[in-house]
Amino acid sequence: MASAAAPPAARKTGSAPEKKYKCQFCNRAFSRSEHRSRHERSHTKERPFKCHKCRSTFVRRDLLLRHDRTVHAKDGGVPLTSEVKRRANNKTQEETVAPGPSKGVMAHESATTLEQIEASSEEMVDIEAAAMLMTDFRHKAMASQEPDMSTEAPSAVISPTGPPMMEPAVTYPAPGSMSLPQMPWGDSMVPESRTHGSQDTHPAFNSASALNSHPHQLPPLMERQMSNSSIPPTFQPMNSSAAAAGLGTPGALSPYPGMLGPVSPVDYRRSPGPSQALMVARAPQVENDEQCARIFENVRQYDSENALLETFHLPSLNTVNRLLKTYFDLFHPHLPFLHPATFRPTEVAAPLLLAVLSIGALYIFDQDQAYMLHIGSKVLVNQFLQNKENFSSRKCPLWTMQSTLLNMIFASWSGDPKGLEWACSIKSLLANMVAGNRYELKLRSEARENAQPSHEEWTVDEQCRRTYYAVYIFFGLMTLTYNHTPAMGFNEFDTLELPSSESLWTMEVSDEESWRESVSASKIITFRQAHDNLFQGEPAQYSAFATRVMINALFLEVWYHKRSPEALQDVVTEYKLRLALETWEKSLELCEPETVVVQLSAPHKGHPLIFNAMAMYRNTRTRLVVDLKSVQEALRYHDSYEVAAAMTNARDKVQRSEEMIKVIQECFDCIEVAAVQGIRWVARTSATNWSIEHPLTGMDLMVILTLWLYRLEHDEEPATEEELAMYNKLRNLFDDDSVDVYGAKLSSTVARLWGSMIDEVVVWGITKLMGEAFKLHSQALVGYEDAMSERSGSATPSMAAGGVQVLEMQMAY
């Protein structure tokens, strides 16, 4: 390592060794194969060194050793040692008769260096082989991005324990059966490894772990594990097991599942349930040009007024398949109300198909195609509703509700204020459709007289229920983002069953008997039962989708409570809401296990719906204390300057108190998810791999965080020990020379960094608006700070006089 990082002048002093080992991804060459293998891991993201005391993984063994010495030093047990030390110890024990280490052994151990470990090529054999295997896998993964996708490749089935990393009989998903973000996966996405220490001279940040940490292995993980114990039990953050297990390393949901050790997509924090074979769901595909012609004919039949003849063009076969795949691989897991197994592109209603393809086009960044398909779907739905005689919400087919929902999602998050206005204008229509369709479902269920439905009947009913809940979740996000009054209340669902598990939803049924056994084994409860359990403090067991539904219900309960005139005096309701939220989090332990692997890169090792639900949970907890209604209302009109002004003017909403420390902990949890994964990595991959919930729910948290930091940096009142501890913990997240800070305070730095992260890669236009607003907010904080400094005649914050030098950002741009 030291020799690799030496300056050129130092290397010229000796005879330069021949560099015959070339990297397969760039033009760099190396004199040793193990050096090349270690370098190639910066391309493949392989992390072969696993800690057996927790679930962290590392690129190099010396990082694992340092992790063991620092994080697990107080855990007890035998500390890890390098291979060279282990062999030296064994040899010494054989030669000496008396037990105990000799001075020679200790001297040898102290002289052991990283160069000796690297020089031992014998220890690198397994690592090199693993790197070559990962290189081959990357080539196959990159091939799957080609437009010409295979539609006949079988779905990959993974064993519950996962294949061994060096197993020669590994079966990779065939091209076309694997989801990858449509963006450059090149060297530019990987932050350069640091070759020098941090420039911060403050003693608090000069520890070995802070100076030498890898960009994706940041010190705050250790600090967070230690700090969680001091947080009061009434307002606990995500538990430390999730932080250690889920945040340090991407789980089995990565686009490169074979690189990350054991496959564990069913790990919902030790979810109960039997061990089952895992499967990868396949996206519906169009097989040939003849089917494409049938799709076009369907469009013409729905276009009774010939409104689309001159403007609409159906994409080519390969493009249609690509759009279907991006929808079902990248969007569908976050809102799974369609049934992939019965979604046949040639038979499904044309408006629904165009709506699906329009969102698929957003995920490949084809704006023109996306808007053409979106407008085509809106026109066809509108024609159907207008030309339908004696319109009744009870008789509306399900596809009209699903198409309208997708078109409203497209318009609401497009970043276009006219699109949002249109979506708001038909909210009541969609809510009316849900009410009428749900009533028909109730009549069908009652007609069976408690008899179990067949698989076909259950699929139809379940798709209805999932669509109702998808509308409910979407309306909740509209309320969260724009402060719109909810168009549906939880009374609408009352006795309606919650969504089933994704495993049951995507199950391939061979016969009715096995199907009935599967349904009987699953515990599906009603919305009312789950709601009552949460408010009574009794954890409930339900599916991942139901978990997302219930946190949406709790968010709306909090919203109604905070909007009520008696909110300040109604202490009992607030206590019940806190109890329900804590019970919801405890219920994650009981969440039904899943066997469907979702190939998305996310830090949470469970289903993406759980990851999204946790983002909503943090926002809901925060709303109990701080509600930035003015910022939400400014967002409606999509003017970044107005939004930024509302952010900065909300300073009075954020107070310094013991209760606010708990809110800032939620904000810390939010931004830590991105910081631990790597800010640059998240900036380039989250748009396609994470749901829109994350930037939407994170907006309130980041505004609160920046305003709290600003108050802490400029208030005359000295900071408490808790506030200083939280400030330093936040500052440590950005103690990395890959983050350019140019001497600004932490408040403006966080605002600028968050804005740059969420608007770098844009799938949904609303994130571009939010990113620009945060950058303007950052400039406003700096400008306001400069104005205060000019009036006071000093550029030093008042807190610095109290001995808090850590509040100065020391890193240069």
N, C-alpha and C positions, 0 to 999 in steps of 0.2 A: 504493500500500500504506500509506504513512504517513498519507495523508489519510483512508483508510478506517478506520484504527485510531485516529484522533484522538479525544479526548474530546468530549462534546457541547458543552461550553462553547466549545471552539475552533471548532467548526463554525458556531456562531451568530453569529460576528463578521461574516461575509460574507453575501451573499445566497445562500440555499440553492437549489441547482439543482433543477429538476423531476425527480422520480424516476418515470420512465415505463416502465422496464424491470423487470418483475416476475418473480420466480423461479417456476418451474412446480411446485416442490415445497413451498414454504412461502410466507408472505405478505410476505417482504422485497422491497423495491423498490430500484432502483439508477438512478443518473443516466446511466450509460454501459452499453452492451451488453456490453463486454468485462468490466466488473466483475461483471455478472450471470453471464456465462459462467464466470468463475473461481469464483464462489460456487457455481454449480450442480455444479461438479466435486466439491464436498464431499458432494453427494448421490449422484452417479453413480459416484464412485470412479475417474473417468477420469484417466489420467496420460499426457498426450500428448507430453511432452518426454522423448525417449530419448537416453541417453548412447551414442555410437557406439564408445566405448572399452571399455565393459562393458555389461551388460544392465539396468542400473538405469533406472527411469523416474520422472518427477517431475510434480507438479501444476503448477508454475510454472517459467518459464524461469530466473528468478533462482536458484532452488534448483538447477537443472541447472548453472548457471554456477559456483555456489559448490562444488558437488560436483566439478566439473572442476578448480577451483583447488586444492581440498584433497586429494582422493583421487588424482588423476592428475598432481599437480604434479611428481612425480619420475619419471613415465613417459616424459617427453620428448614431442615432437610439438607441434603448433600448439595453443595454448590457445584455448578458445572465447571469443568476445566477443559482446556484445549487438548487436542489429540497428542500434541508433543509433550505436554505436561503429564498426561495420563500415562503415556508410554515410559516417560522418565521415572514416574513414581513406581510403576510396576517393576521396572528393571532394578531400581534401588531396593525395593522390598525383597526381591529375590536374592540380591547380593548380601544384604545385611541380616544378621540374626536377631538383633535387638529390635523390638517394635518401636514405632515412632519415627518421625522424619529426621533425617540427618542434616547437618549444616550444608553438605554438598547438594542435597536435593533442594534445599531452600535457595541456595545460591543459583542452582540451575533454573529453578522456577522464576526467580527474579530476573534472570537474564533472557528468558524466553520472550521473543518479540513477534510481532505480526509478520515480519519478513520470514521468520522460520516456519510459521504456519503456511504461508503461501508457497514457500520453497518445497514443501512436502507434497509432491504431486500425487503421492499415493492416496492422500486423504481427499483429493479433488476428483477422483475417478467418478464417484457416484454423482457428484455435483455436475461434472461436465456432461455426463450421460443424460442427466435430467434436463440440462440446458438445451442439449441437442433435441431431446424429445419435445420440449416446449417450442423450439424454433420451428420444427416440422408442424406442430399444431398451429402455430401462428400463420404459417403459409396457407394451411388449409382453411383457417378462419378468414383470412383476407380474401381467399378465392370466393367465399360465400357472398361477398359484396357485389359480385358481378351481376348485371341485370338478368342474364340468362340463368334462371334458377331451375333446378331439378324439382319436379313435382312428384316423382315416384319414389323418392328416398324414404325408407321407413323411419319412424320416430325412434329416437334413441331411448333405450331403457337402461336406467342406472340402478345398480344394486343399492340396498339401504346403507351399506357400509362404505360404498364408493370404491373404485378400483385403486389398487396400489399404484403409486406414481411411476414405478419402473416396470409395471406389468406389460409384457410385450403384446398382449392381446387386447389392448385398449381399442374401443370402437368409438370413433369420433362422429359427431353429427355430419351428415352429408351436406354439401353445399346446397343452400336453399332452405335447410331446416333449422337454421341458426340465426339469431338476431344480432345485428351489430349496428351501432349508430352510424348513420351515413355522414361521416365526417373524416377528415384525414387522421389516421392512426399512425402518425409518423414520429420522428424524433422530436419535432417541435412541441409535442404534447408532454414530453417527459422533462421535468425540471432537471437541470444539470446538478449532479452531486457536488456538494460543497467540498472545496479543497482547502478551505481556511476557516478559522473560527469566526464566531460572531464578533462584530465591532463594538458591541455594548460593553462598556467598562464597569457597569454597576456590579457589585459583588453578588447580587441576587441572581444574576444570569450568567455567572462564569463557571457553573458546575460542569463536570465532564459531560454529563448527558446533554446539557444545553449547547455546549460548544461543538460537539461532534455528532449530534443527532442527525439521522437521515431526514430528508424533507417530509417523508411520510410517517416518521416515528417521532412525534413531538413530546416534549416533557410533560405537558399538562395532563396527559393520561394518568401518570403516576400521581400528580397532585390531586387530580379529581378523585382518585380512589381513596386518598387519605382524607380529602375534605368532605366526602359524603357523610362520614360518620358524625360530623359536627352539625349537620343540617337537621332542624327539628323534624320529628316524625310526622307532624301535621301537614308538611308541605314538601315532601320528598321529591327529588328529581328522578330521572331514570335510574334504576338501581345499578349498582356498580358491576354486577355480573353482565348486564347488557353492555355497559361501557367497555368492559375488558374483552368481551366476546364478540360484540357486534361492530365496534368502531375501529379497532386496530387494523383489521384486515377485511377486505371485501369477502363476502361469503360465497356460497355456491351459486348465487344469482348472477355472478359475473359473466360477461360474454365469453370469458375463457375459463370455464369451470374446471378443466383438468389441471390448472396451474395452482390451485389453492388448497391442496391437501384434501382432507376428507369432505365428501359432499354432505351437507346438512341443511337442505332447504326447508326441512320440517321442524327446525329447531326454533319454536316459538317460546324461548325461555323454558326449556325442559317440558315441551308439550307432552301430554300423555298420549297413549294410543299404541296400537301394535306396529311392529316393524313391517313396512310394506315396500314393494318394489316401486321405484320412482319412474316417472315417465315425463316426456317432453311433448306438450300439446302441439299439434300441427296447425298451421294457418290454412284456411280454405284457399284453393287455387283454381285457376281456369286452365283447362287442359289443352285446348287447341283453338285455332282461329274460328272454327265453326261455333264454339261456345261464345266467343267474343261477338260474333254476328247475332247470336240469340240475345245477348245482353243489349246490344244496340237496338234490336227490334223491340225488346221490352221497354226501353226508354221511349221509343216512338209511340208505343201503345199508351203509355202514361201521359205523353205530351199531346193531349187531345186538341189543344189550341195551336199546335205547331210553333210554339214560342221558342223552341231550342234548335230548330232545323239549321239555321245559318250560323249560330254562335257556338254550338256544342259539338265537340269532337271526342269520341271515346278513345282513350289512350291505347297504345299497342298492347299485345298479349303480355310481353315481358313487363311492361310498365304496370299494367293492371295487377299482375301477380306480385310485383314489388310493393305496390301500394297496399294490397291486401295483407301482405306479410308484415309491413311496418305497422299497420293498424293493430293487427292481432298480437304482434310481438312486443310493441312498444307502448301502445295506448290501452288496449283491451285489459291487460293485467291490473290496471289502476281503476277500472270501472267495468267489471266483467258482467254486463247484462245481456250480451248476445251469446248464442250457443254455437260455438265453432263447428261442432259435429254436424249440425243441421243447417248451417249457413251455406247454402249452395248459390254461388253468384248468378247462375243462369235462371234460378227459380225465385230468388228473393225479390221483393218489390224494388223497382228501379230507383225510387227516391232514397230508400235506405242504403242501397248499394253505393249510390253517388255520395251520400253523406259519409259513409265509411271510407271511400276512396279519397275524399277531400281531406280528411284528417290524416290519412296515410301520406298524402302529398305534403302536408306540413312537416312531417317527420323526415322527409328527404329534401326539405328546403326548396320545394318547387312551388313558389307562391302563386304564379300564374295558373298552373294546373289546379292548385288547391281552390282558388277562388272560382274558377270556371265550374268545377264539380260542385262546390258549395252552392253557388247561385243556381245551378241546374237542379239540385235537390230541392231548394226552397221553392223554385217555380213549380216543380211537379207536385209537391205537397200542397201548395196553395191552390193549384188547379183541382186537385182531388177534393179538397175541403169545400171549395166554392161551388163545384159542380155536383156535389152530393146533395140530393134532395132529402128533406126532413133530417137534417144533421142531428145526431144524438151522440153524446160522449159515450154512452153505453155501447153503441154499435160501431164505434171507431175501431178499425183494425189496429193491432199492436204496432205494426210497422210505422203508422203515422206518428205515434207517440215517440218511438225510437228515433225516427228521422228528425222530428222536431227537436228532440233533446240534443242530438249530435249537432244540428245546425245552430242551436242556441249556444252550445259550448264553443263552437267555432267562432261565433260572432262575439260572445262576451269576453273572450280572452284574446281576441285578434289585435287589440290595441287601437281599434277604430271606434270612435265614440258613436258613429252612426250605427255600427253593428250592435253596440250595447243598447242603444235606444230601441232598435228593432226587437232585441231579445226581451227587453222589459215590457214591450207592448204586447207580447203574446204569452207572458208568464201565466196569466189567468187561464188562457186556453189550454196550456199544457197541464196545469193543475186540475182543470175540469176533466180532461181526458183521463187522468189518473183516477179521479173519483168515480167516473162512470165505469171504467174498465175494472176497477177493483170491486165494484158492486156486482158486476157480471161474474167475476171470479168467485165471489162469495156464494152466489146462487148455484154455480157449478159444483162447488165443494159440498154444499148442503144437499144437493140432489143425490150425491153418492151415498149419503147416510152412513158415514164413518167407514165405508169400504175403501181399501187402499187403491189409489189410482194405478193404472198401468204405467210403464216407463214413458210411453209417448204422451199420455195425459199429464204425468208429473212434469215432464220437460216443458210442455206448454204453460202449465201453471207457474212453474218456477221461473220461467223467462218473464212472465208477467210480474211476479213479485220483485225480481231483480230490477226490472225496468222502473217500477214504482220507487224503489229505494235509490236507484241511480238519480232519478229526478229529485228526490229528497236531498241527496248529498249535493247535487249541483245547486239547488236553491240555497242550501246552507253556505256554500262557498260564495254565492252572490251576496248573501247577507254579511258574511265575514269581510269581503273585499270592498263592497260599495255601500254598506249599511242599508241595503234594501230590506224592507219589511218582508219576512218570509211568506211565500205564497202558499205554503202547506204547513199544517201543524201536525204534531205527533198523534193527535186524535184520529187522523186519517188512517192510521195503521193498526192501532189498538190490538185486535185479535189476529192480525195477519202474521203468519209465520215469518221468522227471520230467514235470510238467504242460507242455503246449505253450504257445505264445504266445497271448495273448488274441485276436490277429488271426486266427490259425488256428482257434481255438475258436469264434469268432462268424462265420466266413466263410460267405457264401451261395454254395453250390455249384451251378453250372449243369450240369456234366457230370462224370462220373467221371474222365475223362482229365485235365482241369485240376486236379481235386482231387489226383490222384496226383502231379502235378508239384509242387503246393504242399507236399505232405507230404515229398516227396523233397528239396525245397529247404531245409526246416527241419531244424535239427540238434538232435534230441532225444536226450539221453543218459540213462543210468540213474542212480538215486540213488547206487549204489555208485561209479560212475565219478566223479561230481561230488564225493562225499565223499573219495575217494582223492586227487583232484586238489588239493583244498583243503589236505589235510594234507601233501601233497608240495610245496606252494608253487607250484603251477601253476594260473594262472587258468583258469576254465572258462566256456564260453558256454552260457547257458540262459535261460529266460523270466523274466518278472517274478514270476510265481507261484512258479517254482522258486527264485528268489532268496529269497523269503519262507520257503520250505520249508527251504532250506539253513541260514539263520541260526537257524531253530528247532532244527535238528539240532545246530548248534554250541552253542547255549544249553544244551541238555540235556546235551551232553558236558561243558560247564563245571560244570553242576549236579552231575552224577555225580562229577566230579573233586573238587569242594569238599566233597562229603559222604563222600569216602573217608577212612579213618583215616590213610592214607599221604600225604595231600594236601600237607602241609608239606614232606615229604622228596622228593616226586616232582617234581623240577625239570624233568625231561625232558618229562613230559606237559604241564606248564604251558607250556613252550617251544613244543611242537607246537600247542597250542591258540592261542597268540598268533600263530603262523605261519599257522594256518588262518584266523583272523579277518582278518589283514592280506590274505591271498589272497582271501578273500570280498569285501573292499572293492575290491580291484583288479579283481575279476571284474565289478563294476558297469560298468566301461568297455566290457565285451563283451556286456552284456545285450541280448537280442534286441529290436529296435525294434518298437513297437506302432503300429497304425493306427487303433485304436479310441479315440476321444476320450471321456474320462470327465469329465462336467461337475460336478466338485466343486471347491470353493475350498480349495486347499492350496498351501503355499509351494514344494513340490517340483514341478518341471516334467515329471517322468516319471509313470508309472502310480502310483496311490496305494499299490499293493503295495510299491513301492520305498521310498516315504516311510515306510510302516509298518515295513518291514524295517530301515531305518536307526534307528528308535526301539528296536527289539529289539537291534540291534547295539550301541548305546550302553550299554544295560543289561547286555549280556553282557560287554562289556569291563570294566564296573564290577564285576561279580560276581567277576571274577578276583582282585580286591583286597579288596572289602568285600561281605559277605553278611549282610543284616539278617534272619536267619531268625526272630527273635522278633517283628518287625513283621509278617512274612508270616503267621505262625501266629495272631497276634491278629486279623488281618483275617478269619479264617474265621468268627468269631462275631459280627461286624458290630456291635460296641460301639465307638462313636467315642472314648469316654473310655479304653477299654483300648488302642485303637490309638494314641492320642496319647501315653499313658503309655509304651508300648513304643518309640515314636519317641524320646521324650526320654531314656529309660533306655539307649538305644543309643549314648550319647556315647562310651563306651570303645571302641566298634568303629571309630570314626573317629579316626585319628591324623594328626599333622602330619608329613609326610615328603615326599621328592622324588617318590616313587611316587604319593602322594596328590594331588599337583599335577596329574598326568596324569588321575587320576580326576575331579578337579574340572573339568578341561577338558571332559570328556564331559558333566558336569552343566551347564556353561556352554553347550555346544552345544544341549542340550535346552531350556533356558529361553530361549536367544537366539531360537530359532524363534518362540516366542510373542511375545517383546519386540519383535522387528523387525516382525512383522505388526501389532502393536498389542495390548496386553493386553486391552483392552475388546472389540476386534473378535474376537479368538480366543475370549474368554469366551462370546460370543453365537453364534458360528458353528461352532466346532470340534465341538460335540456332534453336529451333524448331518452335517458334512462330513468330519471326521476319524474314524479308526477308534478303537475302544475300546482298542487297543494303546497309544495315546499316554498317557492317564492311568495305565494299568496299569504300563507300563515306566517312566514318569516318576516314580512314587512313590518308589522306592528312590533315584533320583538326587537328588530334592529333599530327602529326609530327610538323605542324606549331605551335601548342600550346606549345609543349614541348620546341621547339627551342626559342620561344618568352620568355617563362618563364626563360630559361637558360640565355638569354641575359639580362633580367631584373635583375637577381640575380648576374650577374658577370660584367656587363659593369661598367666602371668608371663614366659614365654619370648618374647623379641622376635621379630617377624616377619622372615622373610628377604625379599630383594628379589623373588624369584619369587612368594612369597605375597602381598606387597604389590601387585605388578603384577596378579595374578589378582583380588585383592580390589577394586582400583580398576576393573578391567574389568567385574566384576560390578556394582559400584555404578553405573557409567555406564549400565547397561541401564535403571535406574529413575530416571535424572536427568531427570525430566519432571514438571511440576507437575500433570499429570492423574492422577498416582499419589499418593494420600494416605498419608502415612507417620507422621504425628503424633509425630515425634521418637524413634521406636523404633530399635533397632540393625538392621543389615542382615539378620542371621540371622532375627529374628522377622518382619521385613518380607517377606522372601522366602517364608516359610512361610504368612503370612496372605494374601499376594497369590496364591500358587499355589492355595491352598484356595478363595479367592473365585473364581478363574478357572474351575476345573474343576467347581464345583457351581452355577454361575449358571444354566445351561441344562442340564437333566438328561434324557437319553434313557435311559441305563443307570443304575439306582439306586446301583450301587457307587460312582459318581463323587460322589454326594451324601455317602456315608459318608466317602470319602477327603477331600472338601473340609472337612467338619466336623472330622475328625481333625487336618488341617493347621491349622485355625484354633485349635483347642485347643492344639496343639503350639506355635503362635506365642505364645499366652498363657502357656504354661508357660515358654518361654524368657524372656519378659519378667519373669514372677514370680520365676524362679530368679535372674535378674540383679538384681532389686530386693532379694532376700534377701541376696545376696552384698554388695551395696552397703551395706545396713544394718549388716552385720557388720564391714565394713571402714571404715565411717564416711565413705566417699567414693563419689560416684556416677560418678566418672571411671574408665573401664577402665584397667588397668595399661598397655596398649599406648599410651594417649594420652601417658603420661609419656615415652615414647620418641620423641615427635615425630610420631605418626601421627594427626594430627587428622582425616584423611579417614575414619576409622572412625566418626565421629559423623554421624548422619543429620541434615542441617540443614533439611530441608523440613518445613513446618508442616502440620498436618492441614487 
